[in-house]
């Protein structure tokens, strides 16, 4: 199996994890823990894991790359995560999903401008198909009528989407010099310093003694899988594919989130937080959208392979 194929499998696993996360972590905020406190918990936990793994890697980072690592921490950890969680609390899931569709487009544009990634008609068609499938998936999903969208919330989500696009472009050159573990260890350590002032207050008031086994399991999943494993695989994949490919895989998240919501309902598994309603999984149209999204991802990855 080629390294490129392994990278594509890694990207699918990353977005599979994110799809599960929509179901697992949905009810943890703000009842169990506030968004900033939860982000601090995620970042601190992931930092410990990354530096524990880095003990087995003898690799020094050059001072010339220090500024780029700081920027990766800003856009890939602190700004990215803070803006998403605070934005989601102030807007509706539909608005958030619509704005997040812009991420692969931003990644493709920034990659072409800053690192010279070749933008072909095949890539543009793939991004357009993925965006169309994701948008349709959002619009055909029935609204629960809860929550309201605000301009500030939408703005936070847009900043989140833009910051993640910038991060993918910034971290790409580092992957040609260092291992993913080294890059993530420094990125999350710097990110912890940046998130600490925002999350320390919320984290200090958490009632840890009231946590059930289910809540601890959900928190562990978010820290280990959604943060540590997902970031590690995502960054490692950038060694073998361009940022445009990584960005396009984001289109799989609404589809996978819908699938795991359906799976939870069919299996009857109870998780901490709110249980999704039966109409949250939609019908045949969701699977048509899924096929269109997969086609879009295929076109972008094929174009990247040819390039």
N, C-alpha and C positions, 0 to 999 in steps of 0.2 A: 504494500500500500504506500503510495507516494505521500510526501509531507503535505502537499496541497490538499489531497483527499482527507488526510487526518485533520487539517485545519478547518475544512468545511464541516466535518463531523463535529469538531469541537464547537464551532459556531452554532450548529443545530442544538447541541446539548445546552449551550449557554441560554439560548432563547427558550428551550424546553424548561429550564430551571425558572426563567422569568415568567413563563406561562403558569407554572405551578404556584409561583409566588403570589400571583393575583388572588388565588384562592386561599393560600395558607396565611398570608400576612394581612389580609383585608381587615380583620377586626381588631388588630392590635393597637391601632391608633384611632383616636387619642385616649380611649378608655383605659387601656393597659399602660401605655407609655406615650408621651407626647412625641411629635414628629422629630424635633431637634434632638431630644434625648435618645430616641430610637436610632437616629443616624449616628450619634456619638457611640452608642453601644455597638453598632455594626462596624464602624471604622476602627474602634479600639480592638474589638475581637479579631477583625481581619488583620490588623497590624501585628498583633501577637502571633497569629498563624504564619504570616508571611516572613517575619523575622525568625521564627522557629525553623522554618524551611530553609531560610538563607544561611543558617549556621553550617549547612552542609555544602555551601557553594562559596568557593574562594574567588571573589571577583570584586575589583575595585572600580568605583565610578570616577571618571575624570571630572575635574572642576569645571571644565568647559561645558559640561552637560548639566550643571547644577541649576541654572536658570530654567532650562527646559523641564527638568523634574519638578521645580516649584510650580511652573505653569500647568503641568499635568495634574498636580495635586489640586490646584485651584479649579480647573475646568473639569477634571475627571472625577474628583471626589467631593470637595467642599461645595462648590457652586452647583454642580450637577445634582447632587443628592438633596441639598437643602431646598433648592428651587422646586424640585419635583414634589416632595412631600408637602411643602407649604402651599404649593400651587394646587395640588389635588384636594386639599382641605377647603380651598376657596373657589373651586370651580366644579363643574360636573364631569363625570367620567367621559361623557361624549365629547365635550369640549377638549379635555385633556388628550383623548385619543386622536382627535382631528389634528391638533397641533403637533403631536408626536410624529405624525405621518411626514412632517416636513424634515425630520432628522436625516433620512437617507439622501434626500435632495440636497440638503446643506452639506453633508459629508462629501457627496460627489463633486459639488461646486468647489468646496475648499480644497479638496484633494487635487483638482485640476489646477487651481491657482497657486497653491503653496508647495506641493511636492511633485507637480508635473504628471499626475496620473492621467492617462489618456482617456478622454471622454468620447466614446463612439456612439453611433446611432443605436446599436444593439443595447448598450448600457442604458441609454435614455429611455428606450422602449421598455426595458425590464423594470426600471424605476417607476415609469408611468403605470405599468400593469400592476406592480406591487402597491402603488399608492391608490389606484382605482379599486383594487380588491379590498384593501384595508378600509378605505372610506366607505365603500358599500357595506362592509361588515359592520361598521359602526352605525350607519344609518338604518339598517334593517333590524338592528337589535332593539327590542322594545324599551322604552324609557320607563324607569320605575317611578318617576315623578318626584323623587327625593333630592334635596340639595338644590343649589342655585349657582349659576355661573357669575363670576364677577370679573371685571376688567383686570384687576390686580392678579387674580388667580390665573387667568389666561396668560397674562404677561410673564408670571413666574414659570409656567410650563414652557412658554416660548424660549425664555432664557435657558431653561434646562435642556431643551432640544438643541439649541445653538451651542451651549457649552460642551455637550457630549460630542457634537460634530467636531468642534475645535480640538477636543482631547484626542480623538481618534487620529487626527492629522498630526498633532504634536508628538504623540507617542510612537508613531511609525518609525522615524529615524533611529530612535533609541533601541528598537528591536533588532537593528542590524549590528549593534555593538554589544548588547547585554542580554542576559537571560530574562525571561518574563518575571521570575521570582525577584531578581534584583530591582528591576524597574518598579514592580508593585510594592516591594518592601519600603523603598524610599518614598514613593508616591503616597502611600497610606500613612506613613509616619508623619510626613509634612501635612497631609490632609487632616490628621488627628489634631495637630496644633491649631489648625484653622477652624475646625468644627467645635473644639473644646469650649470656647466662650459662649457659643449658641446653645449647646446641649447640656452643659453641666447642671444648670438649674432644674430642668425637667427630669434629668436622670436621678438627681438627688432626692426627688419626692416619690419615686416609684415604690410601690408596696411589694417588695420582692417576696415577702412571706406569703402573700396571697396567690402567688403563681401556682397554677395547677400543672400537672404533667403535660397536658396538651399545650399550654402556653409556653412552657419551657421548650417543648419540642419545636413549636413554631419559631421561637426566637433563635434556637440553635440552627434551624434550617435557613433562616434569613442571614445569619452571621456566617455560617460555614459555606452553604451552597450558593446563596444569592450574591453574597459579597466576595468571599475568598475564592471559591472555585470558579464562579462566573467571570470575575475580573481576570483571574489567572489564565483561563482558557481563551478569553477574548483577546487579551494582550499577546499571548503566545501565537494565536492565529494570525496576528498582524505581521509576524515574521515571514509568512508564506503567501499572504494575499493582500490586496490593496484595501485601504479604508473604505472605499466604495462598496466592496463586497460585504464587509462587516456591517456597514450601515444598512444595506438592503435586507439583511437577515432580520432586522427589527420588525419588518412587516409580518413575520411569522407569529409575533407575540399575541396580537388579538385573536388569531385563529387558535393558538394553543391554549390561551386563557379560556376561550369558549369551550374547547374540548374538555379541559380539566373541570370546568364548572359542570358540564354535562356528566362527566364521570363521577363527580362527587354526588350529584343528585341520584344517579342510577345505583351507586353503591351504598348510599345511605350513611356514608362516613360523616361524623360530626367533628368539625374543627372549630377552634376558638374564633369568635367573631360572628358576623352575620351570615346566615345560611342563604345562598342564592335562591331566587325564585325560579320555578320551573320554566318560565318564559325567557329566562336569561340566556338560554342556549340557542334559541331560534330554531331554524329548520333547514330545509334543503339549500336555501340561498347561502347559508354560512359555508356549506361545503363547496358550493360553486365558487364563492369568493376565495376559499382556501386553495382551490385548484389554480385560480388566476394568480394568486400570490406566489405559489410555488413556481409557476411558469415565469413570473417576473424575476424571482431569485435565480432560477436556472439560466435565464438570458444574461443576467449580470455576471454570474460566475463563469459562464462560457466565454463571454467577451473578455473578462479579465484573464482567463487562461490563454486565450489567443494572443492577447497583448504581451 
